[in-house]
Structures are given as structure tokens and as C-alpha cells.
Amino acid sequence: MLGPRRFLPSLSHLQAFEAAARTGSVTTAARELNLTQSAVSRQIKALEDQLEVELFHRERQTIRLTPGGETYAREVRDALRKIGTASMNLRANPHGGTLNLAILPTFGTRWLAPRLPDFLKQNPGITLNLTTRLTVFDFALEPMDAAIHIGSGQWRGAETALLRHEIVVPACSPELAAQYDFKEAADLRRAPLLHITTRPDAWERWLRQHNVPDEHVHGMLFDQFATLAQVARSGLGVALLPVFLIEDELRTGQLVRALPEGEMQSAESYYLAWPHERAAHPPLVAFRDWLLAQTAADR
């Protein structure tokens, strides 16, 4: 339920306040909003009168946010951003049906993107807005309907659905495999090992699983699987890569398994997550049902 009307200032008052708070200048805010300086000052004063709170310290020709004004400015800025996003979504799809989805970069480009035409063909009224994200999402701070992420499936304020587990294999270029002539797991310690920041202990886990000492495992570090796979293709080392993300490279021989055996299930899995309040959002329901059908065989 919305609060009392007195706590719902006009959009023009909030825009004037946010611009002045962000720029630290009424003059700059007026120029940005295409208003006069006095008009911006009046709107800010009207907002303070409505809230019965001082938002700025006024010192001669300068303004400085009060402690309460600083907090209010952050929250107003987020609210205005959400309103702007909602307006753009509505304009893009006047009949509704927009889904704002955060995705992992390599998962999104290599696995999800090639399959999206099928989803859109089945759901022609839905507009998908995709943003890539490596770090964990925060639905309380960002205007997202859902996110695809890897982890335990336990995220605060989110409901989740398991999509798939992750199986990784040591992979490298055919030239590197021939150079080192790998025969058993211990042989990989002689080659450069490539690492990814999101799985910092992956090689240690793999080595322990194959009864190989895991001390002093060093090597180049990357933040995305796409880059890691490209470097491995270039012959710079052996990488632990998810099988489902390098199917094309394995099929064409750009990458080979360093050993015939050597698969390992990662400690974390891929999930679709969404905030509780968006669970019944029709585009999310449609996407969730489609995505779970796409990944059914991988669970």
C-alpha cells in the first residue's frame, strides 16, 4: 500500500533535488533540467516544506547535503532510475511482457543466446533485456526480474530453480597435448595451468580428486570462461572448462581433452533466481518454464 499522499512528492520536485544533489550545484542542475536557477531552488524548497526536513545546508552561493539528504538522494536516484527503466520497457513493448534478465557472460553468449530465437518464437509478445554480470546480483538494489547465476542456490530474498550441474574437464590445444604427451593426471603438473577467478580452488579440487599433490598450484588468472577457452586454444596452458560451454571447440578439434578421463563435477551449479515478488510475473513464468524444459536433460 502506498504511503500518505504527503510523502509522495511530485516528480519535478524529486528531479530537481536529485540533480542538485548529484551535481552539488543548483546552477548546474538548472542547466541540466533546462530550467531557471530560481525554479530549481523553488522546487527543492517545496520538497523540503512537504517533507518538513532540511535536505541541504546553504552557505552563501553553495549547497551541501545534510546527512539525511545524502541518504534520501541515493534512494530517490534509485527510484528515478527504476521509473525510467519501466518507462523504456513499456515503450519497447506497449502490451507489456518485458523480462529484465541478468546472465553470466559466457553462459549467456555460448549457451543461452543460440537458443533464444526458439523462446521468442514461442513467446512473440515478450521483450527480453539482457545484462551480463559476474558478481552476485542484489534484487533489492537493481531493477531485475531474474538472474542466471552459479552457486549454492541460496541467495537472500530470492527463489531459485536448478538449471544444470557443471562438469569440467582439463582441456588444451592439440599442440600442447602433443608437446607434453599427457598419460596420467600427475603429468598435468608439468604444464602451465590456467585459472578462473570464480573457481579459485578448482585445480586443487581436481588434483586431489585424482590423487595428485595440490601444493603450489600457480598460473595465469582470468575472469571469464570465454577468455580462458581462447587462451587454452592458443596453446598457453591447460584449463578446467565446463564441457557444455566448449562443445564446438571439442567437436572441431580446436580444443582437446588433456586426458581421456578427468571429468569433475564443480562444487556449485547453475540456477535461475528471481525475487519473491516477481514469481508470478507472466514473462518470467514463461521464460522459467521454457528454460527448465531446455535444461531438463542436464539435471
C-alpha positions as CSV (number, residue, x, y, z in Angstrom):
1,M,0.0,0.0,0.0
2,L,1.3,3.4,-0.9
3,G,2.0,5.8,2.0
4,P,0.1,9.0,2.7
5,R,0.0,11.4,-0.2
6,R,2.1,14.0,1.7
7,F,5.0,11.6,1.4
8,L,4.7,11.2,-2.4
9,P,6.4,14.4,-3.8
10,S,5.9,15.4,-7.4
11,L,8.3,14.0,-9.9
12,S,9.5,17.5,-10.9
13,H,10.5,18.2,-7.2
14,L,12.4,14.9,-7.0
15,Q,14.2,15.5,-10.3
16,A,15.3,19.0,-9.2
17,F,16.5,17.6,-5.8
18,E,18.3,14.7,-7.4
19,A,20.1,16.8,-10.0
20,A,21.2,19.4,-7.4
21,A,22.4,16.6,-5.0
22,R,24.3,14.8,-7.7
23,T,26.0,17.9,-9.2
24,G,26.3,19.9,-5.9
25,S,25.1,22.9,-7.7
26,V,21.7,24.5,-8.3
27,T,23.0,26.3,-11.3
28,T,24.3,23.1,-12.9
29,A,21.1,21.3,-12.0
30,A,19.0,24.1,-13.7
31,R,21.1,23.9,-16.8
32,E,20.7,20.1,-16.9
33,L,16.9,20.3,-16.5
34,N,16.6,23.3,-18.8
35,L,15.0,25.4,-16.0
36,T,16.0,28.6,-14.3
37,Q,18.0,28.6,-11.2
38,S,15.2,30.1,-9.2
39,A,12.8,27.4,-10.5
40,V,15.1,24.7,-9.2
41,S,15.5,26.4,-5.9
42,R,11.7,26.8,-5.5
43,Q,11.2,23.1,-6.3
44,I,13.8,22.0,-3.7
45,K,12.3,24.3,-1.1
46,A,8.8,23.0,-1.8
47,L,10.1,19.4,-1.4
48,E,11.7,20.4,2.0
49,D,8.5,22.0,3.1
50,Q,6.4,19.0,2.1
51,L,8.8,16.6,4.0
52,E,9.4,19.0,6.8
53,V,13.1,18.1,6.6
54,E,16.1,20.2,5.5
55,L,17.9,18.5,2.7
56,F,20.7,21.0,2.0
57,H,22.9,23.2,4.1
58,R,23.0,26.5,2.3
59,E,26.2,28.5,2.6
60,R,26.3,31.7,0.6
61,Q,26.3,30.6,-3.1
62,T,26.9,26.9,-2.3
63,I,24.8,23.9,-1.2
64,R,25.8,20.8,0.8
65,L,23.6,17.8,1.5
66,T,22.6,17.2,5.1
67,P,23.2,13.6,6.4
68,G,19.6,12.9,5.9
69,G,19.7,14.5,2.4
70,E,22.5,12.2,1.4
71,T,20.5,9.1,2.2
72,Y,17.4,10.4,0.6
73,A,19.3,11.4,-2.5
74,R,20.6,7.8,-3.0
75,E,17.1,6.4,-2.6
76,V,15.5,8.9,-4.9
77,R,18.1,8.3,-7.5
78,D,17.4,4.6,-7.5
79,A,13.7,5.2,-7.6
80,L,14.0,7.6,-10.6
81,R,16.2,5.0,-12.4
82,K,13.6,2.3,-11.9
83,I,10.9,4.6,-13.2
84,G,13.0,5.4,-16.2
85,T,13.7,1.7,-16.9
86,A,10.0,0.9,-16.5
87,S,9.1,3.6,-19.0
88,M,11.6,2.4,-21.5
89,N,10.4,-1.1,-21.1
90,L,6.8,0.0,-21.7
91,R,7.7,1.9,-24.8
92,A,9.6,-1.1,-26.2
93,N,6.7,-3.3,-25.5
94,P,3.4,-1.3,-25.1
95,H,1.5,-4.5,-24.5
96,G,3.6,-5.5,-21.5
97,G,5.7,-8.6,-21.3
98,T,9.2,-7.3,-20.6
99,L,11.7,-9.5,-18.8
100,N,14.9,-8.0,-17.4
101,L,17.4,-10.8,-17.0
102,A,21.0,-10.8,-15.7
103,I,23.2,-13.5,-17.1
104,L,26.7,-14.8,-16.7
105,P,28.7,-13.7,-19.8
106,T,30.0,-17.0,-21.2
107,F,26.8,-18.9,-20.3
108,G,24.8,-16.2,-22.0
109,T,26.8,-15.9,-25.2
110,R,27.7,-19.6,-25.7
111,W,24.7,-21.5,-24.4
112,L,21.7,-19.1,-23.9
113,A,21.9,-16.8,-26.9
114,P,21.8,-19.5,-29.6
115,R,18.6,-20.9,-28.0
116,L,16.8,-17.6,-27.5
117,P,15.2,-17.5,-31.0
118,D,13.2,-20.6,-30.0
119,F,11.9,-18.8,-26.8
120,L,11.0,-15.7,-28.7
121,K,9.3,-17.6,-31.4
122,Q,7.2,-19.4,-28.8
123,N,6.5,-16.1,-26.9
124,P,6.4,-13.3,-29.5
125,G,4.9,-10.7,-27.1
126,I,7.8,-10.8,-24.7
127,T,10.8,-8.4,-24.8
128,L,14.0,-9.7,-23.3
129,N,16.5,-7.2,-21.8
130,L,19.8,-8.9,-21.0
131,T,22.7,-7.6,-18.9
132,T,25.9,-9.6,-18.2
133,R,27.1,-9.9,-14.6
134,L,29.9,-11.8,-13.0
135,T,29.2,-10.8,-9.4
136,V,26.2,-11.9,-7.3
137,F,23.0,-9.9,-8.0
138,D,21.0,-7.9,-5.5
139,F,17.3,-7.8,-6.3
140,A,16.8,-5.2,-3.6
141,L,19.1,-2.7,-5.3
142,E,18.7,-3.5,-9.0
143,P,15.6,-3.5,-11.3
144,M,16.0,-7.1,-12.4
145,D,13.2,-9.7,-12.8
146,A,15.6,-12.7,-12.7
147,A,19.2,-13.7,-12.9
148,I,21.1,-16.8,-14.1
149,H,24.0,-17.4,-11.7
150,I,26.2,-20.2,-10.4
151,G,26.3,-21.0,-6.7
152,S,24.6,-23.0,-4.0
153,G,21.2,-21.7,-4.9
154,Q,20.8,-20.0,-1.6
155,W,20.5,-16.2,-2.1
156,R,18.8,-13.8,0.2
157,G,15.5,-12.6,-1.0
158,A,15.4,-14.9,-4.0
159,E,13.6,-18.0,-5.1
160,T,15.6,-20.4,-7.3
161,A,15.3,-23.2,-9.8
162,L,18.2,-25.6,-10.5
163,L,19.1,-25.5,-14.2
164,R,22.1,-27.7,-14.5
165,H,25.2,-29.0,-12.8
166,E,28.7,-28.2,-14.2
167,I,31.1,-30.8,-15.4
168,V,34.6,-29.6,-16.1
169,V,37.5,-31.3,-17.9
170,P,41.1,-30.4,-18.4
171,A,41.3,-29.0,-22.0
172,C,44.1,-27.6,-24.1
173,S,45.2,-27.1,-27.7
174,P,46.2,-30.2,-29.7
175,E,49.7,-28.8,-30.0
176,L,50.1,-28.5,-26.2
177,A,48.7,-32.0,-25.7
178,A,51.3,-33.4,-28.2
179,Q,54.1,-31.4,-26.6
180,Y,53.5,-32.7,-23.1
181,D,52.2,-36.2,-24.1
182,F,49.9,-36.4,-21.1
183,K,49.4,-40.0,-19.9
184,E,48.1,-39.6,-16.3
185,A,46.7,-36.9,-14.0
186,A,50.1,-36.2,-12.5
187,D,51.5,-35.2,-15.9
188,L,49.4,-32.1,-15.9
189,R,51.6,-30.6,-13.2
190,R,54.4,-30.2,-15.8
191,A,52.3,-27.9,-18.0
192,P,51.1,-24.4,-17.3
193,L,47.7,-24.5,-15.5
194,L,45.2,-21.7,-16.3
195,H,42.8,-20.5,-13.6
196,I,39.5,-18.6,-13.4
197,T,38.7,-16.2,-10.6
198,T,35.2,-17.6,-10.0
199,R,36.5,-21.1,-9.2
200,P,39.8,-20.2,-7.4
201,D,40.2,-23.7,-5.9
202,A,39.1,-25.7,-9.0
203,W,42.5,-27.1,-9.9
204,E,43.3,-28.0,-6.3
205,R,40.0,-29.9,-6.1
206,W,40.7,-31.7,-9.4
207,L,44.2,-32.7,-8.4
208,R,43.0,-34.1,-5.0
209,Q,40.2,-36.0,-6.7
210,H,42.9,-37.6,-8.9
211,N,45.3,-38.3,-6.1
212,V,47.8,-35.7,-7.3
213,P,49.6,-33.3,-4.8
214,D,47.9,-29.9,-4.9
215,E,50.5,-27.7,-3.3
216,H,51.8,-24.6,-5.1
217,V,49.4,-24.6,-8.0
218,H,50.1,-21.4,-9.8
219,G,49.3,-20.0,-13.3
220,M,47.6,-17.3,-15.3
221,L,44.3,-16.0,-13.9
222,F,41.2,-15.0,-16.0
223,D,37.7,-13.7,-15.1
224,Q,35.7,-15.2,-17.9
225,F,35.4,-18.7,-19.4
226,A,35.4,-17.3,-22.9
227,T,38.8,-15.7,-22.4
228,L,40.1,-18.8,-20.6
229,A,39.0,-21.0,-23.5
230,Q,40.6,-18.7,-26.1
231,V,43.9,-18.7,-24.2
232,A,43.8,-22.5,-23.9
233,R,43.1,-22.7,-27.7
234,S,46.2,-20.6,-28.2
235,G,48.4,-23.2,-26.5
236,L,49.3,-21.3,-23.4
237,G,48.2,-23.9,-20.9
238,V,45.6,-26.4,-19.7
239,A,42.3,-25.1,-18.4
240,L,39.5,-26.7,-16.5
241,L,36.5,-25.8,-18.7
242,P,32.8,-26.7,-18.5
243,V,32.1,-29.3,-21.1
244,F,28.8,-27.8,-22.2
245,L,30.5,-24.4,-22.9
246,I,33.2,-25.8,-25.2
247,E,31.3,-28.4,-27.2
248,D,32.0,-26.6,-30.5
249,E,35.8,-26.4,-29.8
250,L,35.9,-30.1,-28.8
251,R,33.9,-31.1,-31.9
252,T,36.2,-29.1,-34.3
253,G,39.4,-30.0,-32.6
254,Q,40.4,-26.5,-31.6
255,L,40.5,-27.9,-28.0
256,V,41.1,-31.5,-26.9
257,R,40.7,-33.2,-23.6
258,A,44.2,-33.4,-22.0
259,L,43.3,-36.8,-20.7
260,P,40.6,-39.3,-21.8
261,E,39.3,-39.4,-18.3
262,G,39.3,-36.5,-15.9
263,E,35.8,-35.1,-15.6
264,M,34.9,-33.4,-12.3
265,Q,31.6,-32.0,-11.1
266,S,32.0,-28.5,-9.8
267,A,31.0,-27.7,-6.3
268,E,28.4,-25.2,-7.5
269,S,25.6,-25.4,-10.0
270,Y,23.7,-23.0,-12.4
271,Y,20.4,-21.6,-11.1
272,L,17.7,-19.3,-12.3
273,A,16.9,-16.9,-9.5
274,W,14.1,-14.3,-9.1
275,P,12.8,-12.0,-6.3
276,H,9.8,-13.4,-4.4
277,E,7.5,-10.6,-5.6
278,R,8.2,-11.3,-9.3
279,A,7.4,-15.1,-9.1
280,A,4.1,-14.7,-10.9
281,H,5.3,-12.1,-13.5
282,P,4.0,-13.6,-16.7
283,P,7.1,-13.2,-18.8
284,L,9.2,-14.7,-16.0
285,V,6.8,-17.7,-15.7
286,A,7.1,-18.3,-19.5
287,F,10.9,-18.0,-19.5
288,R,11.3,-20.2,-16.4
289,D,9.1,-22.9,-17.9
290,W,11.0,-22.8,-21.2
291,L,14.4,-22.7,-19.6
292,L,13.7,-25.6,-17.3
293,A,12.5,-27.6,-20.3
294,Q,15.7,-26.8,-22.2
295,T,17.9,-28.0,-19.3
296,A,15.8,-31.0,-18.1
297,A,18.3,-33.5,-19.5
298,D,21.2,-31.8,-17.7
299,R,19.7,-32.1,-14.2
